Amino acid sequence: PKQKELMALSIGITQRCSACIGFHVKTLIQLGTTKDELAETLSLCVYMGGGPSLMYAAQALKAFDEFS
């Protein structure tokens, strides 16, 4: 389930869906995802999606800190 949620978060980031990011980050926290695991996923999003993905990856990090 964690890997599927990380993939779903990646899709949300690349599709620029803020609501998706919040939903999937909350679920990832419930699944015990570490900040390092999240950061690895976000770095791949930025690698593949460039600047726009960087802005949404930052939202995901902020959400992780807020929800943790």
A tleap script that builds the chain and sets N, CA, C and O, in Angstrom:
source leaprc.protein.ff14SB
mol = sequence {
  NPRO LYS GLN LYS GLU LEU MET ALA LEU SER
  ILE GLY ILE THR GLN ARG CYS SER ALA CYS
  ILE GLY PHE HIE VAL LYS THR LEU ILE GLN
  LEU GLY THR THR LYS ASP GLU LEU ALA GLU
  THR LEU SER LEU CYS VAL TYR MET GLY GLY
  GLY PRO SER LEU MET TYR ALA ALA GLN ALA
  LEU LYS ALA PHE ASP GLU PHE CSER
}
set mol.1.N position { 0.803 -1.223 0.000 }
set mol.1.CA position { 0.000 0.000 0.000 }
set mol.1.C position { 0.842 1.282 0.000 }
set mol.1.O position { 0.480 2.276 -0.630 }
set mol.2.N position { 1.978 1.239 0.722 }
set mol.2.CA position { 2.808 2.450 0.775 }
set mol.2.C position { 3.353 2.801 -0.608 }
set mol.2.O position { 3.343 3.967 -1.002 }
set mol.3.N position { 3.824 1.808 -1.337 }
set mol.3.CA position { 4.383 2.075 -2.662 }
set mol.3.C position { 3.317 2.620 -3.610 }
set mol.3.O position { 3.587 3.514 -4.412 }
set mol.4.N position { 2.111 2.078 -3.511 }
set mol.4.CA position { 1.023 2.577 -4.358 }
set mol.4.C position { 0.680 4.017 -4.010 }
set mol.4.O position { 0.418 4.823 -4.902 }
set mol.5.N position { 0.679 4.349 -2.731 }
set mol.5.CA position { 0.396 5.725 -2.321 }
set mol.5.C position { 1.502 6.678 -2.772 }
set mol.5.O position { 1.225 7.808 -3.172 }
set mol.6.N position { 2.758 6.221 -2.708 }
set mol.6.CA position { 3.861 7.059 -3.198 }
set mol.6.C position { 3.702 7.317 -4.694 }
set mol.6.O position { 3.958 8.425 -5.165 }
set mol.7.N position { 3.283 6.303 -5.435 }
set mol.7.CA position { 3.041 6.496 -6.869 }
set mol.7.C position { 1.863 7.442 -7.097 }
set mol.7.O position { 1.909 8.302 -7.977 }
set mol.8.N position { 0.813 7.278 -6.301 }
set mol.8.CA position { -0.352 8.160 -6.446 }
set mol.8.C position { 0.028 9.609 -6.129 }
set mol.8.O position { -0.416 10.533 -6.810 }
set mol.9.N position { 0.841 9.801 -5.107 }
set mol.9.CA position { 1.320 11.146 -4.787 }
set mol.9.C position { 2.122 11.712 -5.954 }
set mol.9.O position { 1.961 12.878 -6.314 }
set mol.10.N position { 2.972 10.901 -6.533 }
set mol.10.CA position { 3.771 11.351 -7.677 }
set mol.10.C position { 2.878 11.812 -8.825 }
set mol.10.O position { 3.150 12.827 -9.466 }
set mol.11.N position { 1.826 11.065 -9.074 }
set mol.11.CA position { 0.893 11.450 -10.142 }
set mol.11.C position { 0.214 12.769 -9.778 }
set mol.11.O position { 0.073 13.652 -10.624 }
set mol.12.N position { -0.203 12.901 -8.530 }
set mol.12.CA position { -0.827 14.144 -8.089 }
set mol.12.C position { 0.083 15.346 -8.260 }
set mol.12.O position { -0.358 16.426 -8.654 }
set mol.13.N position { 1.357 15.145 -7.961 }
set mol.13.CA position { 2.321 16.239 -8.116 }
set mol.13.C position { 2.506 16.596 -9.584 }
set mol.13.O position { 2.471 17.771 -9.951 }
set mol.14.N position { 2.700 15.594 -10.415 }
set mol.14.CA position { 2.947 15.880 -11.834 }
set mol.14.C position { 1.705 16.428 -12.531 }
set mol.14.O position { 1.815 17.118 -13.545 }
set mol.15.N position { 0.516 16.121 -11.989 }
set mol.15.CA position { -0.732 16.643 -12.557 }
set mol.15.C position { -1.149 17.960 -11.902 }
set mol.15.O position { -2.155 18.563 -12.274 }
set mol.16.N position { -0.351 18.395 -10.912 }
set mol.16.CA position { -0.552 19.686 -10.238 }
set mol.16.C position { -1.895 19.755 -9.502 }
set mol.16.O position { -2.650 20.718 -9.633 }
set mol.17.N position { -2.163 18.703 -8.727 }
set mol.17.CA position { -3.422 18.603 -7.985 }
set mol.17.C position { -3.148 18.765 -6.485 }
set mol.17.O position { -2.736 17.815 -5.820 }
set mol.18.N position { -3.375 19.958 -5.965 }
set mol.18.CA position { -3.100 20.229 -4.557 }
set mol.18.C position { -3.935 19.355 -3.622 }
set mol.18.O position { -3.427 18.869 -2.611 }
set mol.19.N position { -5.203 19.153 -3.950 }
set mol.19.CA position { -6.058 18.316 -3.108 }
set mol.19.C position { -5.546 16.878 -3.067 }
set mol.19.O position { -5.579 16.232 -2.019 }
set mol.20.N position { -5.076 16.383 -4.203 }
set mol.20.CA position { -4.523 15.021 -4.255 }
set mol.20.C position { -3.293 14.903 -3.361 }
set mol.20.O position { -3.108 13.901 -2.670 }
set mol.21.N position { -2.471 15.920 -3.382 }
set mol.21.CA position { -1.241 15.915 -2.581 }
set mol.21.C position { -1.591 15.787 -1.104 }
set mol.21.O position { -1.020 14.946 -0.409 }
set mol.22.N position { -2.509 16.597 -0.619 }
set mol.22.CA position { -2.902 16.533 0.782 }
set mol.22.C position { -3.467 15.176 1.160 }
set mol.22.O position { -3.100 14.616 2.193 }
set mol.23.N position { -4.345 14.649 0.342 }
set mol.23.CA position { -4.957 13.351 0.602 }
set mol.23.C position { -3.915 12.247 0.687 }
set mol.23.O position { -3.924 11.454 1.629 }
set mol.24.N position { -3.020 12.191 -0.286 }
set mol.24.CA position { -2.032 11.110 -0.325 }
set mol.24.C position { -0.963 11.270 0.753 }
set mol.24.O position { -0.479 10.272 1.289 }
set mol.25.N position { -0.590 12.492 1.075 }
set mol.25.CA position { 0.386 12.694 2.155 }
set mol.25.C position { -0.206 12.225 3.483 }
set mol.25.O position { 0.484 11.569 4.263 }
set mol.26.N position { -1.467 12.548 3.752 }
set mol.26.CA position { -2.111 12.072 4.983 }
set mol.26.C position { -2.099 10.552 5.055 }
set mol.26.O position { -1.790 9.976 6.098 }
set mol.27.N position { -2.432 9.917 3.963 }
set mol.27.CA position { -2.448 8.454 3.922 }
set mol.27.C position { -1.044 7.889 4.111 }
set mol.27.O position { -0.868 6.891 4.810 }
set mol.28.N position { -0.053 8.515 3.498 }
set mol.28.CA position { 1.330 8.051 3.646 }
set mol.28.C position { 1.800 8.144 5.091 }
set mol.28.O position { 2.519 7.265 5.566 }
set mol.29.N position { 1.407 9.183 5.781 }
set mol.29.CA position { 1.767 9.306 7.199 }
set mol.29.C position { 1.142 8.164 7.989 }
set mol.29.O position { 1.792 7.570 8.850 }
set mol.30.N position { -0.121 7.858 7.697 }
set mol.30.CA position { -0.797 6.751 8.375 }
set mol.30.C position { -0.108 5.423 8.094 }
set mol.30.O position { -0.135 4.521 8.931 }
set mol.31.N position { 0.504 5.297 6.933 }
set mol.31.CA position { 1.204 4.067 6.548 }
set mol.31.C position { 2.638 4.018 7.078 }
set mol.31.O position { 3.358 3.051 6.829 }
set mol.32.N position { 3.053 5.049 7.803 }
set mol.32.CA position { 4.376 5.047 8.409 }
set mol.32.C position { 5.507 5.501 7.508 }
set mol.32.O position { 6.665 5.155 7.741 }
set mol.33.N position { 5.189 6.260 6.499 }
set mol.33.CA position { 6.213 6.762 5.578 }
set mol.33.C position { 7.130 7.746 6.308 }
set mol.33.O position { 6.668 8.610 7.054 }
set mol.34.N position { 8.421 7.600 6.080 }
set mol.34.CA position { 9.385 8.522 6.685 }
set mol.34.C position { 9.575 9.732 5.765 }
set mol.34.O position { 9.233 9.699 4.583 }
set mol.35.N position { 10.122 10.785 6.338 }
set mol.35.CA position { 10.395 11.982 5.539 }
set mol.35.C position { 11.438 11.675 4.462 }
set mol.35.O position { 11.384 12.241 3.370 }
set mol.36.N position { 12.380 10.787 4.761 }
set mol.36.CA position { 13.385 10.408 3.756 }
set mol.36.C position { 12.738 9.675 2.581 }
set mol.36.O position { 13.105 9.908 1.429 }
set mol.37.N position { 11.783 8.794 2.864 }
set mol.37.CA position { 11.083 8.094 1.782 }
set mol.37.C position { 10.304 9.082 0.927 }
set mol.37.O position { 10.295 8.989 -0.301 }
set mol.38.N position { 9.655 10.026 1.589 }
set mol.38.CA position { 8.913 11.048 0.868 }
set mol.38.C position { 9.859 11.888 0.010 }
set mol.38.O position { 9.571 12.154 -1.157 }
set mol.39.N position { 10.975 12.301 0.581 }
set mol.39.CA position { 11.936 13.135 -0.146 }
set mol.39.C position { 12.477 12.423 -1.380 }
set mol.39.O position { 12.677 13.050 -2.421 }
set mol.40.N position { 12.711 11.128 -1.270 }
set mol.40.CA position { 13.201 10.365 -2.428 }
set mol.40.C position { 12.162 10.379 -3.549 }
set mol.40.O position { 12.502 10.557 -4.718 }
set mol.41.N position { 10.910 10.191 -3.185 }
set mol.41.CA position { 9.834 10.223 -4.173 }
set mol.41.C position { 9.713 11.609 -4.804 }
set mol.41.O position { 9.564 11.738 -6.019 }
set mol.42.N position { 9.778 12.635 -3.969 }
set mol.42.CA position { 9.644 14.000 -4.480 }
set mol.42.C position { 10.796 14.373 -5.399 }
set mol.42.O position { 10.607 15.098 -6.376 }
set mol.43.N position { 11.984 13.882 -5.088 }
set mol.43.CA position { 13.129 14.202 -5.952 }
set mol.43.C position { 12.939 13.597 -7.341 }
set mol.43.O position { 13.338 14.197 -8.339 }
set mol.44.N position { 12.338 12.426 -7.410 }
set mol.44.CA position { 12.075 11.819 -8.710 }
set mol.44.C position { 11.009 12.618 -9.466 }
set mol.44.O position { 11.095 12.780 -10.683 }
set mol.45.N position { 10.008 13.111 -8.738 }
set mol.45.CA position { 8.984 13.953 -9.377 }
set mol.45.C position { 9.614 15.192 -10.002 }
set mol.45.O position { 9.286 15.561 -11.130 }
set mol.46.N position { 10.507 15.822 -9.275 }
set mol.46.CA position { 11.167 17.023 -9.779 }
set mol.46.C position { 12.062 16.675 -10.962 }
set mol.46.O position { 12.121 17.417 -11.942 }
set mol.47.N position { 12.755 15.553 -10.869 }
set mol.47.CA position { 13.625 15.106 -11.961 }
set mol.47.C position { 12.823 14.935 -13.255 }
set mol.47.O position { 13.276 15.324 -14.332 }
set mol.48.N position { 11.640 14.354 -13.137 }
set mol.48.CA position { 10.835 14.074 -14.322 }
set mol.48.C position { 9.934 15.247 -14.724 }
set mol.48.O position { 9.590 15.391 -15.897 }
set mol.49.N position { 9.552 16.088 -13.751 }
set mol.49.CA position { 8.572 17.127 -14.048 }
set mol.49.C position { 9.095 18.547 -14.047 }
set mol.49.O position { 8.361 19.480 -14.371 }
set mol.50.N position { 10.358 18.723 -13.685 }
set mol.50.CA position { 10.959 20.052 -13.728 }
set mol.50.C position { 10.403 21.038 -12.714 }
set mol.50.O position { 9.895 20.653 -11.661 }
set mol.51.N position { 10.509 22.307 -13.052 }
set mol.51.CA position { 10.144 23.409 -12.164 }
set mol.51.C position { 8.735 23.345 -11.610 }
set mol.51.O position { 8.552 23.526 -10.406 }
set mol.52.N position { 7.721 23.092 -12.446 }
set mol.52.CA position { 6.370 23.021 -11.892 }
set mol.52.C position { 6.232 21.941 -10.819 }
set mol.52.O position { 5.553 22.155 -9.815 }
set mol.53.N position { 6.855 20.808 -11.014 }
set mol.53.CA position { 6.793 19.740 -10.014 }
set mol.53.C position { 7.510 20.142 -8.732 }
set mol.53.O position { 7.135 19.696 -7.648 }
set mol.54.N position { 8.531 20.973 -8.844 }
set mol.54.CA position { 9.238 21.440 -7.658 }
set mol.54.C position { 8.305 22.225 -6.746 }
set mol.54.O position { 8.363 22.074 -5.525 }
set mol.55.N position { 7.458 23.051 -7.315 }
set mol.55.CA position { 6.529 23.845 -6.509 }
set mol.55.C position { 5.525 22.950 -5.781 }
set mol.55.O position { 5.196 23.207 -4.623 }
set mol.56.N position { 5.045 21.918 -6.440 }
set mol.56.CA position { 4.080 21.011 -5.821 }
set mol.56.C position { 4.762 20.043 -4.862 }
set mol.56.O position { 4.152 19.606 -3.887 }
set mol.57.N position { 6.008 19.710 -5.126 }
set mol.57.CA position { 6.770 18.885 -4.181 }
set mol.57.C position { 6.965 19.648 -2.871 }
set mol.57.O position { 6.922 19.058 -1.791 }
set mol.58.N position { 7.178 20.946 -2.969 }
set mol.58.CA position { 7.313 21.772 -1.768 }
set mol.58.C position { 6.018 21.747 -0.959 }
set mol.58.O position { 6.057 21.727 0.271 }
set mol.59.N position { 4.872 21.748 -1.641 }
set mol.59.CA position { 3.590 21.639 -0.947 }
set mol.59.C position { 3.493 20.304 -0.204 }
set mol.59.O position { 2.991 20.249 0.918 }
set mol.60.N position { 3.969 19.244 -0.829 }
set mol.60.CA position { 3.918 17.920 -0.203 }
set mol.60.C position { 4.779 17.877 1.050 }
set mol.60.O position { 4.371 17.306 2.061 }
set mol.61.N position { 5.961 18.472 0.997 }
set mol.61.CA position { 6.826 18.525 2.186 }
set mol.61.C position { 6.173 19.328 3.303 }
set mol.61.O position { 6.223 18.939 4.469 }
set mol.62.N position { 5.568 20.439 2.942 }
set mol.62.CA position { 4.887 21.271 3.946 }
set mol.62.C position { 3.722 20.489 4.560 }
set mol.62.O position { 3.523 20.522 5.774 }
set mol.63.N position { 2.968 19.801 3.737 }
set mol.63.CA position { 1.843 19.004 4.236 }
set mol.63.C position { 2.334 17.910 5.168 }
set mol.63.O position { 1.711 17.650 6.198 }
set mol.64.N position { 3.443 17.265 4.821 }
set mol.64.CA position { 3.996 16.211 5.671 }
set mol.64.C position { 4.344 16.769 7.045 }
set mol.64.O position { 4.045 16.151 8.066 }
set mol.65.N position { 4.970 17.929 7.066 }
set mol.65.CA position { 5.335 18.548 8.351 }
set mol.65.C position { 4.089 18.954 9.141 }
set mol.65.O position { 4.049 18.788 10.360 }
set mol.66.N position { 3.093 19.474 8.469 }
set mol.66.CA position { 1.873 19.915 9.146 }
set mol.66.C position { 1.065 18.742 9.699 }
set mol.66.O position { 0.512 18.826 10.796 }
set mol.67.N position { 1.000 17.659 8.944 }
set mol.67.CA position { 0.178 16.508 9.339 }
set mol.67.C position { 0.894 15.565 10.290 }
set mol.67.O position { 0.258 14.723 10.925 }
set mol.68.N position { 2.218 15.697 10.396 }
set mol.68.CA position { 2.976 14.781 11.260 }
set mol.68.C position { 2.888 15.212 12.714 }
set mol.68.O position { 3.464 14.562 13.586 }
savepdb mol mol.pdb
quit
